Amino acid sequence: MGEFELRQSNTCKTCFVVLSCTLMTQIDKLNRLLKSGKKLFHTQDLALLWSNENRNTLYTTIKRYLKKGVLIKVGKGLYSTVPVEDLNVYELGTSLIHRFCYVSCETVLEKEGIISQKVYTITFVSSVSQKIKFNEQPFVYRQLQGQFLLNPDGVERKNGYFMATKERAVADMLYFNTKYYFDNPSLVDWEKVARIQKTVGYKKLILKK
């Protein structure tokens, strides 16, 4: 075999190894993405998932997956592995604000039948006060002080989001509005509400029986 042929053979082998490694890396990233159990990812989530230190590589991978339809852009720096219309609205609302929050107040009260009026806005409690409208769906985030917000009493972890129990939702609602009217107060365990109010540290222990 001549020197030129030998160099060409070695070059081909090197290219094959590089391509194989690149392909294996892409397959590994895809597997991590699909096996994560999540549907919504912020850019930083993907960086942690793929252990990316190089931002250019991260953005290149995201761009490639967007083009292939593996990822769908939901908003700035927010991506989904399923169509937006297939996302759980509570999980979406949690991801839109990109900070800890949980579903509470009117949304939970209506869901539990404690108030009769239809609530179209998804209501959260968070560390900031904010209103977001996404695909015609309004989200409202009420601001709660950190020591109250991070107290887990009456807050349950769901699949991709957190939600208040009906008693925690009542306690939260009374914190924001001490004169709030409940259509069906008999559905509430008021002893639990009092205990949550005391545990969380709400000053006004008001029972609206």
Secondary structure, 3 states (H helix, E strand, C coil): CCHHHHHHHHHHHHHHHHHHHHHHHHHHHHHHHHHCCCCEEEHHHHHHHCCCCCHHHHHHHHHHHHHHCCCEEEECCEEECCCHHHCCHHHHHHHHHCCCEEECCHHHHHHCCCCCCCCCCEEEEECCCEEEEECCEEEEEEECCHHHHCCCCCEEECCCCEEECHHHHHHHHHHHCCCCCCCCHHHCCHHHHHHHHHHHCCCCCCCCC
